Amino acid sequence: MRIRIGVVVLAVVLLIAAFLSSIPSEAETEAACRRALDNTSTATNRPEVCLDVSAGTYRTFLLMYVLRAEGLD
């Protein structure tokens, strides 16, 4: 009986760990947002991947994209 409880607890812990490891970090989300920016991106027309990025960070990324596109990076 103890072995079964131990196996069940271990399985639950492993499932929780797998779920938590599949959630992207803030840095990964921001990197994906920067890669998704293009000429159609505006302050109100965000790429879908950028919806989880804060407004201030998104504006910074958008400004960096425009400056880079103009050759001013």
Distance bins in CASP14 RR format, pairs under 12 A and 6 or more apart:
PFRMAT RR
TARGET T0000
AUTHOR 0000-0000-0000
RMODE 2
METHOD distances of the structure
MODEL  1
1 7 0 0 0 0 0 1 0 0 0 0 0
1 8 0 0 0 0 0 1 0 0 0 0 0
2 8 0 0 0 0 0 1 0 0 0 0 0
2 9 0 0 0 0 0 1 0 0 0 0 0
3 9 0 0 0 0 0 1 0 0 0 0 0
3 10 0 0 0 0 0 1 0 0 0 0 0
4 10 0 0 0 0 0 1 0 0 0 0 0
4 11 0 0 0 0 0 1 0 0 0 0 0
5 11 0 0 0 0 0 1 0 0 0 0 0
5 12 0 0 0 0 0 1 0 0 0 0 0
6 12 0 0 0 0 1 0 0 0 0 0 0
6 13 0 0 0 0 1 0 0 0 0 0 0
6 14 0 0 0 0 0 1 0 0 0 0 0
7 13 0 0 0 0 0 1 0 0 0 0 0
7 14 0 0 0 0 0 1 0 0 0 0 0
8 14 0 0 0 0 0 1 0 0 0 0 0
8 15 0 0 0 0 0 1 0 0 0 0 0
9 15 0 0 0 0 0 1 0 0 0 0 0
9 16 0 0 0 0 0 1 0 0 0 0 0
10 16 0 0 0 0 0 1 0 0 0 0 0
10 17 0 0 0 0 0 1 0 0 0 0 0
11 17 0 0 0 0 0 1 0 0 0 0 0
11 18 0 0 0 0 0 1 0 0 0 0 0
12 18 0 0 0 0 0 1 0 0 0 0 0
12 19 0 0 0 0 0 1 0 0 0 0 0
13 19 0 0 0 0 0 1 0 0 0 0 0
13 20 0 0 0 0 0 1 0 0 0 0 0
14 20 0 0 0 0 0 1 0 0 0 0 0
14 21 0 0 0 0 0 1 0 0 0 0 0
15 21 0 0 0 0 0 1 0 0 0 0 0
15 22 0 0 0 0 0 1 0 0 0 0 0
16 22 0 0 0 0 0 1 0 0 0 0 0
16 23 0 0 0 0 0 1 0 0 0 0 0
17 23 0 0 0 0 0 1 0 0 0 0 0
21 28 0 0 0 0 0 1 0 0 0 0 0
22 28 0 0 0 0 0 1 0 0 0 0 0
23 29 0 0 0 0 1 0 0 0 0 0 0
23 52 0 0 0 0 0 1 0 0 0 0 0
24 30 0 0 0 0 1 0 0 0 0 0 0
24 31 0 0 0 0 1 0 0 0 0 0 0
24 32 1 0 0 1 0 0 0 0 0 0 0
24 33 0 0 0 0 0 1 0 0 0 0 0
24 49 0 0 0 0 1 0 0 0 0 0 0
24 52 0 0 0 0 1 0 0 0 0 0 0
24 53 0 0 0 0 0 1 0 0 0 0 0
25 31 0 0 0 0 1 0 0 0 0 0 0
25 32 0 0 0 0 0 1 0 0 0 0 0
25 52 0 0 0 0 0 1 0 0 0 0 0
26 32 0 0 0 0 0 1 0 0 0 0 0
26 33 0 0 0 0 0 1 0 0 0 0 0
26 52 0 0 0 0 1 0 0 0 0 0 0
26 53 0 0 0 0 1 0 0 0 0 0 0
26 54 0 0 0 0 1 0 0 0 0 0 0
26 57 0 0 0 0 1 0 0 0 0 0 0
27 33 0 0 0 0 0 1 0 0 0 0 0
27 34 0 0 0 0 0 1 0 0 0 0 0
27 53 0 0 0 0 0 1 0 0 0 0 0
27 57 0 0 0 0 0 1 0 0 0 0 0
28 34 0 0 0 0 0 1 0 0 0 0 0
28 35 0 0 0 0 0 1 0 0 0 0 0
28 49 0 0 0 0 0 1 0 0 0 0 0
28 52 0 0 0 0 0 1 0 0 0 0 0
28 53 0 0 0 0 0 1 0 0 0 0 0
29 35 0 0 0 0 0 1 0 0 0 0 0
29 36 0 0 0 0 0 1 0 0 0 0 0
29 47 0 0 0 0 0 1 0 0 0 0 0
29 48 0 0 0 0 0 1 0 0 0 0 0
29 49 1 0 0 1 0 0 0 0 0 0 0
29 50 0 0 0 0 1 0 0 0 0 0 0
29 51 0 0 0 0 1 0 0 0 0 0 0
29 52 1 0 1 0 0 0 0 0 0 0 0
29 53 1 0 0 1 0 0 0 0 0 0 0
29 54 0 0 0 0 0 1 0 0 0 0 0
29 57 0 0 0 0 1 0 0 0 0 0 0
29 58 0 0 0 0 0 1 0 0 0 0 0
29 61 0 0 0 0 0 1 0 0 0 0 0
30 36 0 0 0 0 0 1 0 0 0 0 0
30 37 0 0 0 0 0 1 0 0 0 0 0
30 49 0 0 0 0 1 0 0 0 0 0 0
30 50 0 0 0 0 1 0 0 0 0 0 0
30 52 0 0 0 0 1 0 0 0 0 0 0
30 53 1 0 1 0 0 0 0 0 0 0 0
30 54 0 0 0 0 1 0 0 0 0 0 0
30 56 0 0 0 0 0 1 0 0 0 0 0
30 57 1 0 0 1 0 0 0 0 0 0 0
30 58 0 0 0 0 1 0 0 0 0 0 0
30 60 0 0 0 0 1 0 0 0 0 0 0
30 61 1 0 0 1 0 0 0 0 0 0 0
30 64 0 0 0 0 0 1 0 0 0 0 0
31 37 0 0 0 0 0 1 0 0 0 0 0
31 49 0 0 0 0 1 0 0 0 0 0 0
31 50 0 0 0 0 0 1 0 0 0 0 0
31 53 0 0 0 0 0 1 0 0 0 0 0
31 57 0 0 0 0 0 1 0 0 0 0 0
31 61 0 0 0 0 0 1 0 0 0 0 0
32 47 0 0 0 0 1 0 0 0 0 0 0
32 48 0 0 0 0 0 1 0 0 0 0 0
32 49 1 0 1 0 0 0 0 0 0 0 0
32 50 0 0 0 0 1 0 0 0 0 0 0
32 51 0 0 0 0 0 1 0 0 0 0 0
32 52 0 0 0 0 1 0 0 0 0 0 0
32 53 0 0 0 0 1 0 0 0 0 0 0
32 61 0 0 0 0 0 1 0 0 0 0 0
33 41 0 0 0 0 1 0 0 0 0 0 0
33 46 0 0 0 0 1 0 0 0 0 0 0
33 47 1 0 0 1 0 0 0 0 0 0 0
33 48 0 0 0 0 1 0 0 0 0 0 0
33 49 1 0 1 0 0 0 0 0 0 0 0
33 50 1 0 1 0 0 0 0 0 0 0 0
33 51 0 0 0 0 1 0 0 0 0 0 0
33 52 0 0 0 0 1 0 0 0 0 0 0
33 53 1 0 1 0 0 0 0 0 0 0 0
33 54 0 0 0 0 0 1 0 0 0 0 0
33 56 0 0 0 0 0 1 0 0 0 0 0
33 57 0 0 0 0 1 0 0 0 0 0 0
33 58 1 0 0 1 0 0 0 0 0 0 0
33 59 0 0 0 0 0 1 0 0 0 0 0
33 60 0 0 0 0 0 1 0 0 0 0 0
33 61 1 0 0 1 0 0 0 0 0 0 0
33 62 0 0 0 0 1 0 0 0 0 0 0
33 64 0 0 0 0 0 1 0 0 0 0 0
33 65 0 0 0 0 0 1 0 0 0 0 0
34 41 0 0 0 0 0 1 0 0 0 0 0
34 47 0 0 0 0 1 0 0 0 0 0 0
34 49 0 0 0 0 1 0 0 0 0 0 0
34 50 0 0 0 0 1 0 0 0 0 0 0
34 53 0 0 0 0 1 0 0 0 0 0 0
34 57 0 0 0 0 1 0 0 0 0 0 0
34 58 0 0 0 0 1 0 0 0 0 0 0
34 60 0 0 0 0 1 0 0 0 0 0 0
34 61 1 0 1 0 0 0 0 0 0 0 0
34 62 0 0 0 0 1 0 0 0 0 0 0
34 63 0 0 0 0 0 1 0 0 0 0 0
34 64 1 0 0 1 0 0 0 0 0 0 0
34 65 1 0 0 1 0 0 0 0 0 0 0
34 68 0 0 0 0 0 1 0 0 0 0 0
35 41 0 0 0 0 0 1 0 0 0 0 0
35 47 0 0 0 0 1 0 0 0 0 0 0
35 49 0 0 0 0 1 0 0 0 0 0 0
35 50 0 0 0 0 0 1 0 0 0 0 0
35 61 0 0 0 0 0 1 0 0 0 0 0
35 65 0 0 0 0 0 1 0 0 0 0 0
36 45 0 0 0 0 0 1 0 0 0 0 0
36 46 0 0 0 0 1 0 0 0 0 0 0
36 47 1 1 0 0 0 0 0 0 0 0 0
36 48 1 0 0 1 0 0 0 0 0 0 0
36 49 1 0 1 0 0 0 0 0 0 0 0
36 50 1 0 0 1 0 0 0 0 0 0 0
36 51 0 0 0 0 0 1 0 0 0 0 0
36 52 0 0 0 0 0 1 0 0 0 0 0
36 53 0 0 0 0 0 1 0 0 0 0 0
36 58 0 0 0 0 0 1 0 0 0 0 0
36 61 0 0 0 0 1 0 0 0 0 0 0
36 62 0 0 0 0 0 1 0 0 0 0 0
36 65 0 0 0 0 0 1 0 0 0 0 0
37 43 0 0 0 0 0 1 0 0 0 0 0
37 45 0 0 0 0 0 1 0 0 0 0 0
37 46 0 0 0 0 1 0 0 0 0 0 0
37 47 1 0 0 1 0 0 0 0 0 0 0
37 49 0 0 0 0 1 0 0 0 0 0 0
37 50 1 0 0 1 0 0 0 0 0 0 0
37 53 0 0 0 0 0 1 0 0 0 0 0
37 58 0 0 0 0 1 0 0 0 0 0 0
37 59 0 0 0 0 0 1 0 0 0 0 0
37 60 0 0 0 0 0 1 0 0 0 0 0
37 61 1 0 0 1 0 0 0 0 0 0 0
37 62 1 0 0 1 0 0 0 0 0 0 0
37 63 0 0 0 0 0 1 0 0 0 0 0
37 64 0 0 0 0 1 0 0 0 0 0 0
37 65 1 0 1 0 0 0 0 0 0 0 0
37 66 0 0 0 0 1 0 0 0 0 0 0
37 67 0 0 0 0 0 1 0 0 0 0 0
37 68 0 0 0 0 1 0 0 0 0 0 0
37 69 0 0 0 0 1 0 0 0 0 0 0
38 45 0 0 0 0 0 1 0 0 0 0 0
38 46 0 0 0 0 0 1 0 0 0 0 0
38 47 1 0 0 1 0 0 0 0 0 0 0
38 49 0 0 0 0 0 1 0 0 0 0 0
38 50 0 0 0 0 0 1 0 0 0 0 0
38 61 0 0 0 0 0 1 0 0 0 0 0
38 62 0 0 0 0 0 1 0 0 0 0 0
38 65 0 0 0 0 1 0 0 0 0 0 0
38 66 0 0 0 0 0 1 0 0 0 0 0
38 68 0 0 0 0 0 1 0 0 0 0 0
38 69 0 0 0 0 1 0 0 0 0 0 0
39 45 0 0 0 0 0 1 0 0 0 0 0
39 47 0 0 0 0 0 1 0 0 0 0 0
39 62 0 0 0 0 0 1 0 0 0 0 0
39 65 0 0 0 0 1 0 0 0 0 0 0
39 66 0 0 0 0 1 0 0 0 0 0 0
39 68 0 0 0 0 0 1 0 0 0 0 0
39 69 1 0 0 1 0 0 0 0 0 0 0
39 70 0 0 0 0 0 1 0 0 0 0 0
40 46 0 0 0 0 0 1 0 0 0 0 0
40 47 0 0 0 0 1 0 0 0 0 0 0
40 62 0 0 0 0 0 1 0 0 0 0 0
40 65 0 0 0 0 0 1 0 0 0 0 0
41 47 1 0 0 1 0 0 0 0 0 0 0
41 48 0 0 0 0 0 1 0 0 0 0 0
41 49 0 0 0 0 0 1 0 0 0 0 0
41 50 1 0 0 1 0 0 0 0 0 0 0
41 53 0 0 0 0 0 1 0 0 0 0 0
41 58 0 0 0 0 1 0 0 0 0 0 0
41 59 0 0 0 0 0 1 0 0 0 0 0
41 61 0 0 0 0 1 0 0 0 0 0 0
41 62 1 0 0 1 0 0 0 0 0 0 0
41 63 0 0 0 0 0 1 0 0 0 0 0
41 64 0 0 0 0 0 1 0 0 0 0 0
41 65 1 0 0 1 0 0 0 0 0 0 0
41 66 0 0 0 0 1 0 0 0 0 0 0
41 69 0 0 0 0 0 1 0 0 0 0 0
42 50 0 0 0 0 0 1 0 0 0 0 0
42 58 0 0 0 0 0 1 0 0 0 0 0
42 59 0 0 0 0 0 1 0 0 0 0 0
42 62 1 0 0 1 0 0 0 0 0 0 0
42 63 0 0 0 0 0 1 0 0 0 0 0
42 65 0 0 0 0 0 1 0 0 0 0 0
42 66 0 0 0 0 0 1 0 0 0 0 0
43 50 0 0 0 0 0 1 0 0 0 0 0
43 55 0 0 0 0 1 0 0 0 0 0 0
43 56 0 0 0 0 0 1 0 0 0 0 0
43 58 1 0 0 1 0 0 0 0 0 0 0
43 59 1 0 0 1 0 0 0 0 0 0 0
43 60 0 0 0 0 0 1 0 0 0 0 0
43 61 0 0 0 0 0 1 0 0 0 0 0
43 62 1 0 0 1 0 0 0 0 0 0 0
43 63 0 0 0 0 0 1 0 0 0 0 0
43 66 0 0 0 0 0 1 0 0 0 0 0
44 50 0 0 0 0 0 1 0 0 0 0 0
44 51 0 0 0 0 0 1 0 0 0 0 0
44 55 0 0 0 0 0 1 0 0 0 0 0
44 58 0 0 0 0 0 1 0 0 0 0 0
44 59 0 0 0 0 0 1 0 0 0 0 0
44 62 0 0 0 0 0 1 0 0 0 0 0
45 51 0 0 0 0 0 1 0 0 0 0 0
45 58 0 0 0 0 0 1 0 0 0 0 0
45 62 0 0 0 0 0 1 0 0 0 0 0
46 52 0 0 0 0 1 0 0 0 0 0 0
46 53 0 0 0 0 1 0 0 0 0 0 0
46 54 0 0 0 0 0 1 0 0 0 0 0
46 55 0 0 0 0 1 0 0 0 0 0 0
46 56 0 0 0 0 0 1 0 0 0 0 0
46 57 0 0 0 0 0 1 0 0 0 0 0
46 58 1 0 0 1 0 0 0 0 0 0 0
46 59 0 0 0 0 0 1 0 0 0 0 0
46 61 0 0 0 0 1 0 0 0 0 0 0
46 62 0 0 0 0 1 0 0 0 0 0 0
47 53 0 0 0 0 1 0 0 0 0 0 0
47 58 0 0 0 0 1 0 0 0 0 0 0
47 61 0 0 0 0 0 1 0 0 0 0 0
47 62 0 0 0 0 0 1 0 0 0 0 0
47 65 0 0 0 0 0 1 0 0 0 0 0
49 58 0 0 0 0 0 1 0 0 0 0 0
49 61 0 0 0 0 0 1 0 0 0 0 0
50 56 0 0 0 0 0 1 0 0 0 0 0
50 57 0 0 0 0 1 0 0 0 0 0 0
50 58 1 0 1 0 0 0 0 0 0 0 0
50 59 0 0 0 0 0 1 0 0 0 0 0
50 60 0 0 0 0 0 1 0 0 0 0 0
50 61 1 0 0 1 0 0 0 0 0 0 0
50 62 0 0 0 0 1 0 0 0 0 0 0
50 65 0 0 0 0 0 1 0 0 0 0 0
51 58 0 0 0 0 1 0 0 0 0 0 0
52 58 0 0 0 0 1 0 0 0 0 0 0
53 59 0 0 0 0 1 0 0 0 0 0 0
53 60 0 0 0 0 1 0 0 0 0 0 0
53 61 1 0 0 1 0 0 0 0 0 0 0
53 62 0 0 0 0 0 1 0 0 0 0 0
54 60 0 0 0 0 1 0 0 0 0 0 0
54 61 0 0 0 0 0 1 0 0 0 0 0
55 61 0 0 0 0 0 1 0 0 0 0 0
55 62 0 0 0 0 0 1 0 0 0 0 0
56 62 0 0 0 0 1 0 0 0 0 0 0
56 63 0 0 0 0 1 0 0 0 0 0 0
57 63 0 0 0 0 0 1 0 0 0 0 0
57 64 0 0 0 0 0 1 0 0 0 0 0
58 64 0 0 0 0 0 1 0 0 0 0 0
58 65 0 0 0 0 0 1 0 0 0 0 0
59 65 0 0 0 0 0 1 0 0 0 0 0
59 66 0 0 0 0 0 1 0 0 0 0 0
60 66 0 0 0 0 0 1 0 0 0 0 0
60 67 0 0 0 0 0 1 0 0 0 0 0
61 67 0 0 0 0 0 1 0 0 0 0 0
61 68 0 0 0 0 0 1 0 0 0 0 0
62 68 0 0 0 0 0 1 0 0 0 0 0
62 69 0 0 0 0 0 1 0 0 0 0 0
63 69 0 0 0 0 0 1 0 0 0 0 0
63 70 0 0 0 0 0 1 0 0 0 0 0
63 72 0 0 0 0 0 1 0 0 0 0 0
63 73 0 0 0 0 0 1 0 0 0 0 0
64 70 0 0 0 0 0 1 0 0 0 0 0
64 71 0 0 0 0 0 1 0 0 0 0 0
64 72 0 0 0 0 1 0 0 0 0 0 0
64 73 1 0 0 1 0 0 0 0 0 0 0
65 71 0 0 0 0 0 1 0 0 0 0 0
65 72 0 0 0 0 0 1 0 0 0 0 0
65 73 0 0 0 0 1 0 0 0 0 0 0
66 72 0 0 0 0 1 0 0 0 0 0 0
66 73 0 0 0 0 0 1 0 0 0 0 0
67 73 1 0 1 0 0 0 0 0 0 0 0
END
